[in-house]
Amino acid sequence: MLVVMQEGATEQQTENVIQRLVEMGFTVHRSTGVRHTVLGGVGPIDDFDPAALEVMEGVKECHRIVSPYKLASRHFKPAGTVLKIGSVEIGGPAVVMMAGPCSVENVDQMEQIARLIAEAGARIIRGGAFKPRSSPYSFQGMGEEGLRIMRAAADRNNLLVVSEVMDQVQIPLLLKYSDILQVGARNMQNFNLLRELGKVRKPILLKRGIAATIEELLLSAEYIMSGGNYEVMLCERGIRTFETSTRNTMDIAAIPVLKRLSHLPVIADPSHGTGKRDYVVPMARAALAAGADGLLVEVHPDPDHAISDGAQTLRPDQFQELMKQAATIAMAIGRRI
């Protein structure tokens, strides 16, 4: 159920409609735009007449939302969501660059990368402190010490921090050190984790699962948003197909599809999307041209000796060149870095 209030509707009129929706059995989520307030009613109620709400004072129109994801749908917020994190806006005119190593390894590594990406124009540093690895014998991350190192390097270079949360018990720790909590591809349908993230009030970067459809990704976002946390961004990071030339198949088409179906910002991760260093920059260019609101790219001072995912990680000079090319592409499509 979607109720659009008239321009200039009073707060009391809006509250009356909310109360009526609650009486009908809906859970109500409110979105306040520049001109209109939109009320999203979520519930199992099917046998209601939208006209009963349209006649209420202050109501402009009322519609059923037929898609299974209500709050993530563009119908809920036609203008699109812009996430404001400090001085950084994601989903607005500027394309936001997030960069850093796959894993936090040591102080020197993070200090070098933080300085390099900040000088190149990135606004957010990424790095894994807890690593979900396919093999139990692979490096699993530095834990809290890694988060401490990354936070210190970020603060010295005026950067925000994004890092992955793998389990509900890690949420308090990530909230302490990170500005954005990342849900990795393996956890996209960890619904217990998503429900807990719906209770926090920090932005969530939700990655698409390796075999997930676009609708499944949006339904996972719905889990978070239904808990009250509307600060969600979606991340296309490649899906598993029969093709073996790349680690994953980077689904560039998913970017404009997501932008049409949802109001949430869309980030592209060409590092995981291809798994091979030589393809990261071309796919990053394509993602920006397709409408991505930001890029998540792996960069390391010496990727050939990185502890994890070195094959898909850019060298510093490659990242600097990507930033120059990204600025040109952004300008061509009416955006900026």
N, C-alpha and C positions, 0 to 999 in steps of 0.2 A: 504494500500500500504506500503510495506517495502522495502527500498533500502539500501543495504549493500555496503559501499564504500570499495575500495581496500585498503590493507595494504600499508601505505605510500602515500595515496591520498593527494593531496595538499588542503589547505584551499580554494583556488580559485575554484578548481574542485568541492569541496563540496558545495560551495556557488552557483555554476552554477546549480547543481542538485536541490538545494532548490528553486532557482528562477523558474526553470522549473516546479516543483511541484506546486508552488504557482500559476503560470500561468494556470495550469490545474484545479485549483479550490480546491486544498488541503490545509489544515492547517498542517504545518510541525512541528514535534517534534524531537529533536535531542538527541541521546544517544551516548556518546563517550566511547568506551571500551578500553581495553589494546591494542588491535591490529586493531580493525575496528571501524569506525564511522557508526552508523545505523540511518537512517532517516525514521521516521514513518509519513506517509501521511494520514491524517484523513479527510474524506469528502464523499459526496454522489455520487462521480463519479464512474460509472461502465463501461462505454464504452471507456476504454483506453487500449493501448497495452503496457504491461511491457517492450517489446523489445525496445520501443522508448526511454526508460531510460537506458536500459542495454548497449546501444551503446555509451552512453555519456562517456567522459574521466573520469577515476577514479572510475567508477562503477564496482563492482564485480558481483552483482546479484540483481534481483528485483522480488518481490513476492507479490501476493495479500494476504491479511490477511482476512480469511473468518469468524473468530470469531467476535461477535459483540463488544467485548472489544479489542481494538487495543493496547493501551499504557500499559495496565495491563498484556497483553499477554507475555508469555515467548519468543515468536518470536521477540518481540521488544528488549529484553535484555537477550539473552540466558545464559549469565554468572550469572545472578541473581543480585539483588540489595542489597547493604550493606549500611545501613543508619548510618552515622557518626554524633553523637551528643556529642560534647566535646570529652572526652576520651572513650566514649562508642560506640561500633559498634554493630548494630543489623542486623543479616542476615549473619554474618561472621562465623568463626570457633567457637566462644564462644556463649554459650547459656546465654541469659540475663534474670535475675530474677527481676521482678517488684512486689512489695509487699506493703501492707498497709491496713488500714481499709476501709470499705465501705464508711463511712462518716467521715469527720473531725469534732471532737466533742469539743476538748479543747486543750490548749497548752501542758499540761502534757501528754495526750494521744499520741500526735504526736511526742513529744520529745522521749518518751519511744520507740515507734515503729521505728522511724528513727535510733536511736542508735542500736536497736536490729537487724534490717534487714541489716544494714551496716556491723555490726560485723559478721553476718552470711554469707555475700558475695553478697547480693543484690546490684544492681547498681541504681535502680529507685524506688522512693516511689510513691505509688498511694493513692488517697483519693478524695472523692467527696465533692466539695463545693456547688454544685448545684445538687440536687438529683431528678431525674424523678421517682416519686413514684406512684404506682397504685392507692393509696388512697389520696385524697386531704387533708386528716387530718393527714397524716404521716409527720414525720420530713423531711423538704425540703432542709436542708443544711444551712451552716453558711454564704454562699456567699463570698464576698471579704475578710472578716475577716478570713474565713477558708483558703482561698488561701494564705493569708499573713502568717498564722501560719505554714502551710505546707512548704512554701518556706523557711522560717527561719530555720525550723527543718532540711530540706534537705541540706541547705547550711552548716549548722554546722557539717553535717555528710558526706559531699562530695557526695550527691545523686542528681540525676535528678528528675524532677517532671512530672507526668502525671495526668491530671484531665479532667473531662468531660465538654464539651461545649454543651449546649442544644439549643441555639438560636443564630442567627447571631449577635444580639446586645451584646452578651457576648464575642465575639471573641477578641476585644481589651483588655478586662480584663484578659482573659486566656493567651493571648500572653505576658502580663506583668509578669505573675507569673509562667507559665508552660513552660517546655521544649518540651512536647508532648501534643497535644490536642486529647482527646478521643471523638469519636462519638459513642454513646451508641446504643444498639440494637433497641431501639424505634425510633431512628433517622437515621437508615441506609439508608432509602429511603426518607429522608427529602432533596429533591434535591436543594432547595434554599440554605440550610445550606451547602451542599456539594459544590455547585458552589462558595460560598464565601470562603470556606476553600481552594479551588483551587487557590485563589489569595494570600494566605499567604505563608510564606517561613519557616514554622516549620513543623516537622513531625506530621502525623495524624495516630492515632490508630483507625482503622475502625472495629467496631464489627459487626458480622453477626446478622441479624434480627432473631427474634424467629421463623419465618416461611419462611425464605428466602432460596432460592436455592443457590448453589455455584455460578452459573452464575449471579444471581442477586447481590450477594456480589461483584463480580468482576466488574459488570457494575456500581455499586456505587463507587468503587475505580476509575473507568474510569471518572466519573463526576469530581472528585477532580483533577485527573491527566490532564484532558483535559483543565483545567484552568491554568496549568503550574506548579502545585505543584506535583512533582514526589516522594516526601518523604512520602510514604504511607506504613503502615503495616496492614495486615489483622489479625483479631482475631476470632478464633472459640470459642464460648462461650455457645454452646448447643442450640438446637432447640426444639420447642414444638411438641410433638408427643402424641399418645394415652396412653403412659406409665405414670403411676402416682407414681412409686416408688421413682423417683427423680424429682427435680423441673423442670429440662430440660433433654433432651437426649443429652449427650456429643458425638458429631459426630467426633470421632477420625479419621475415614476414610477421612474426609474432609481435614486433614492436608497434607497427601501425594498427594491428588488430587490437592489441591491448589498449592503445590510445583511443580507439573508437568505442570499445566496450566499457572502459573504466575511466574514472576521473583520477586515478592514482598515478603518481610519477613512475616512469619506466627507466630503469638503468640497464645497460648492456655490459656483459662481462666477456669480452673476446678472448681473454686468456684461457678460461675454462672452456669457452665455446669452441676453440680449435685445438688447444693442447700443444700447439707448435708455434714457436717464437716468430717464424717468418710470416705467419698468417695473421698475427694479432693486429698489427697496424692496419692492413687492408680491411679487416672486418670491423675494426673500430671506426674507420672512415665510413663504411657502409651503414653501421648502426646509427651514427650521427645523422647521416643523410635521411635515414628512415624515420627519424623523429625521437631518438632516445634523449632523455633529459639529463643523462650523465653516463660516464664510463667508469667501470671498475677494472683496473689494469694492474697486473703484477709486475713489479720493478725490483731489481736487486743490484747492489754495487758490483757483484761478481756472480751472475746467474749460473755460470757453468759449475760453480762450487756451492750452490744453494743446497740447503739440507732437503728441501722439498720443492717439487714442481719447477725445477730449473729450466726444463725444456720449453716451458710456455711463458717464461719470464723475460721481460725486456731488459736490455742493457740501458744504462743511464742515457747514452747518446741517442738510442732509439726512442726513448720516452720523450726526450726533448724535441726530437723531430716530430713525433706524434702530436705534441702540444701545438707546434706551429701549424701543422696540417689541420688539426681540429679547429683552430681559430679561423682558418680560411673557410672551412666547410660551414661552421656556425654562422659566419657572416653571410654566406651565400644563401642560407635558408632563413635569414632574418633573426638570428640569435647571436649570442656572444659567449665567450669562455669566461 
